[in-house]
Amino acid sequence: MNKELAVDPAAAARHERFGKLPERVPLESMIEEKQAEPNAGATAEYHPEGAWAFSSCLALDLGL
């Protein structure tokens, strides 16, 4: 049985554009190493007025 596949021009264009997966990205190119500052934690300042903005509390998130 000979069947000819009728291919829509739009479908052919989609297959040409999206028909295969992109090349794999190596893990080494996704990792960025950065030198840490030696005393970053010791020299950081503490501001008690703004400290609440950085902590997560479910009751505050829910407005309780």
DRENMIZA-713547 format. One record per atom (N, C-alpha, C): residue number from 1; x, y, z; residue in one letter; chain; atom name. Coordinates in steps of 0.001 Angstrom, whole numbers, plus 500000, padded with zeros to 6 digits. Example, Ala and Ser with C-alpha at 12.3 -4.5 7.8 and 13.67 -1.06 7.14 Angstrom:
2
[1,[513190,494310,507800],A,A,N] [1,[512300,495500,507800],A,A,CA] [1,[513200,496700,507800],A,A,C] [2,[512850,497750,507080],S,A,N] [2,[513670,498940,507140],S,A,CA] [2,[512900,500030,507870],S,A,C] 
This chain:
64
[1,[500839,498835,500000],M,A,N] [1,[500000,500000,500000],M,A,CA] [1,[500889,501233,500000],M,A,C] [2,[500802,502026,498989],N,A,N] [2,[501598,503247,498873],N,A,CA] [2,[500784,504431,499351],N,A,C] [3,[501277,505026,500416],K,A,N] [3,[500612,506222,500934],K,A,CA] [3,[501591,507373,500836],K,A,C] [4,[501132,508426,500270],E,A,N] [4,[501936,509642,500217],E,A,CA] [4,[501468,510557,501342],E,A,C] [5,[502414,511020,502124],L,A,N] [5,[502074,511912,503221],L,A,CA] [5,[501913,513326,502696],L,A,C] [6,[500758,513875,502913],A,A,N] [6,[500511,515255,502526],A,A,CA] [6,[501020,516137,503656],A,A,C] [7,[502003,516960,503361],V,A,N] [7,[502604,517810,504379],V,A,CA] [7,[502208,519253,504125],V,A,C] [8,[501595,519814,505132],D,A,N] [8,[501204,521220,505086],D,A,CA] [8,[502479,522069,505081],D,A,C] [9,[502558,523133,504284],P,A,N] [9,[503769,523972,504290],P,A,CA] [9,[504077,524566,505666],P,A,C] [10,[503045,524906,506431],A,A,N] [10,[503266,525444,507774],A,A,CA] [10,[503839,524353,508687],A,A,C] [11,[503343,523133,508553],A,A,N] [11,[503860,522030,509355],A,A,CA] [11,[505304,521730,508987],A,A,C] [12,[505631,521812,507714],A,A,N] [12,[507010,521580,507275],A,A,CA] [12,[507933,522661,507836],A,A,C] [13,[507468,523903,507881],A,A,N] [13,[508270,524991,508432],A,A,CA] [13,[508476,524803,509932],A,A,C] [14,[507415,524366,510642],R,A,N] [14,[507549,524102,512075],R,A,CA] [14,[508540,522985,512340],R,A,C] [15,[508444,521925,511520],H,A,N] [15,[509365,520809,511707],H,A,CA] [15,[510801,521223,511398],H,A,C] [16,[510982,522061,510429],E,A,N] [16,[512326,522556,510099],E,A,CA] [16,[512891,523387,511246],E,A,C] [17,[512035,524172,511882],R,A,N] [17,[512497,525054,512947],R,A,CA] [17,[512625,524340,514289],R,A,C] [18,[511641,523487,514617],F,A,N] [18,[511583,522873,515949],F,A,CA] [18,[511730,521353,515911],F,A,C] [19,[512156,520798,514805],G,A,N] [19,[512177,519351,514633],G,A,CA] [19,[513215,518617,515452],G,A,C] [20,[514221,519293,515968],K,A,N] [20,[515238,518603,516760],K,A,CA] [20,[515562,519422,518003],K,A,C] [21,[516098,518724,518986],L,A,N] [21,[516467,519390,520225],L,A,CA] [21,[517746,520200,520036],L,A,C] [22,[517927,521251,520821],P,A,N] [22,[519170,522023,520737],P,A,CA] [22,[520342,521202,521269],P,A,C] [23,[521528,521645,520979],E,A,N] [23,[522725,520965,521453],E,A,CA] [23,[522783,521032,522974],E,A,C] [24,[523365,520018,523593],R,A,N] [24,[523499,519995,525052],R,A,CA] [24,[524483,521062,525500],R,A,C] [25,[524172,521669,526628],V,A,N] [25,[525054,522668,527222],V,A,CA] [25,[525892,521952,528278],V,A,C] [26,[527221,522013,528159],P,A,N] [26,[528045,521328,529159],P,A,CA] [26,[527908,521969,530539],P,A,C] [27,[528026,521147,531571],L,A,N] [27,[527877,521619,532940],L,A,CA] [27,[528910,522689,533276],L,A,C] [28,[530097,522568,532749],E,A,N] [28,[531161,523534,533036],E,A,CA] [28,[530798,524944,532574],E,A,C] [29,[529997,525060,531526],S,A,N] [29,[529631,526394,531046],S,A,CA] [29,[528458,526992,531826],S,A,C] [30,[527798,526189,532681],M,A,N] [30,[526684,526704,533478],M,A,CA] [30,[527108,527097,534887],M,A,C] [31,[528342,526823,535265],I,A,N] [31,[528821,527110,536610],I,A,CA] [31,[529754,528305,536578],I,A,C] [32,[529501,529236,537472],E,A,N] [32,[530379,530401,537586],E,A,CA] [32,[530986,530401,538980],E,A,C] [33,[532285,530410,539045],E,A,N] [33,[532972,530459,540332],E,A,CA] [33,[533411,531885,540600],E,A,C] [34,[533195,532291,541846],K,A,N] [34,[533503,533655,542221],K,A,CA] [34,[534264,533626,543545],K,A,C] [35,[535293,534432,543659],Q,A,N] [35,[536080,534493,544883],Q,A,CA] [35,[535275,535207,545967],Q,A,C] [36,[535193,534590,547145],A,A,N] [36,[534471,535188,548262],A,A,CA] [36,[535345,536229,548942],A,A,C] [37,[534690,537240,549518],E,A,N] [37,[535428,538246,550273],E,A,CA] [37,[535846,537641,551613],E,A,C] [38,[537053,537911,552076],P,A,N] [38,[537561,537238,553279],P,A,CA] [38,[536735,537465,554541],P,A,C] [39,[536328,538679,554868],N,A,N] [39,[535596,538968,556097],N,A,CA] [39,[534236,539581,555804],N,A,C] [40,[533513,539022,554868],A,A,N] [40,[532229,539606,554489],A,A,CA] [40,[531224,539541,555634],A,A,C] [41,[531197,538458,556398],G,A,N] [41,[530244,538330,557490],G,A,CA] [41,[530630,539154,558705],G,A,C] [42,[531923,539329,558949],A,A,N] [42,[532374,540050,560138],A,A,CA] [42,[532178,541551,559994],A,A,C] [43,[532211,542059,558779],T,A,N] [43,[532097,543503,558569],T,A,CA] [43,[530673,543938,558232],T,A,C] [44,[529746,542987,558125],A,A,N] [44,[528368,543336,557779],A,A,CA] [44,[527704,544040,558961],A,A,C] [45,[526888,545042,558661],E,A,N] [45,[526190,545781,559711],E,A,CA] [45,[524803,545195,559944],E,A,C] [46,[524338,545280,561179],Y,A,N] [46,[523009,544782,561542],Y,A,CA] [46,[522090,545973,561800],Y,A,C] [47,[520950,545981,561131],H,A,N] [47,[519955,547040,561303],H,A,CA] [47,[518680,546402,561853],H,A,C] [48,[518413,546530,563154],P,A,N] [48,[517248,545863,563741],P,A,CA] [48,[515917,546345,563168],P,A,C] [49,[515844,547588,562699],E,A,N] [49,[514581,548098,562150],E,A,CA] [49,[514209,547382,560857],E,A,C] [50,[515200,547028,560076],G,A,N] [50,[514921,546386,558793],G,A,CA] [50,[515104,544886,558811],G,A,C] [51,[515432,544304,559960],A,A,N] [51,[515702,542875,560026],A,A,CA] [51,[514448,542045,559750],A,A,C] [52,[513269,542544,560121],W,A,N] [52,[512045,541776,559911],W,A,CA] [52,[511747,541560,558438],W,A,C] [53,[512245,542429,557572],A,A,N] [53,[511951,542322,556148],A,A,CA] [53,[512644,541131,555506],A,A,C] [54,[513648,540574,556155],F,A,N] [54,[514402,539488,555552],F,A,CA] [54,[514067,538128,556137],F,A,C] [55,[513232,538069,557151],S,A,N] [55,[512858,536786,557726],S,A,CA] [55,[511489,536390,557196],S,A,C] [56,[511278,535101,557059],S,A,N] [56,[510022,534605,556536],S,A,CA] [56,[509187,534053,557679],S,A,C] [57,[507952,534482,557771],C,A,N] [57,[507044,534015,558800],C,A,CA] [57,[505697,533754,558136],C,A,C] [58,[505191,532525,558250],L,A,N] [58,[503947,532165,557612],L,A,CA] [58,[502787,533020,558120],L,A,C] [59,[502753,533296,559429],A,A,N] [59,[501676,534104,559978],A,A,CA] [59,[501688,535519,559384],A,A,C] [60,[502866,536099,559215],L,A,N] [60,[502944,537430,558600],L,A,CA] [60,[502558,537369,557124],L,A,C] [61,[502969,536305,556440],D,A,N] [61,[502614,536162,555020],D,A,CA] [61,[501111,536055,554822],D,A,C] [62,[500437,535403,555775],L,A,N] [62,[498992,535233,555680],L,A,CA] [62,[498225,536430,556245],L,A,C] [63,[498937,537368,556853],G,A,N] [63,[498298,538556,557408],G,A,CA] [63,[497635,538290,558744],G,A,C] [64,[498117,537311,559483],L,A,N] [64,[497516,536987,560782],L,A,CA] [64,[498139,537789,561895],L,A,C] 
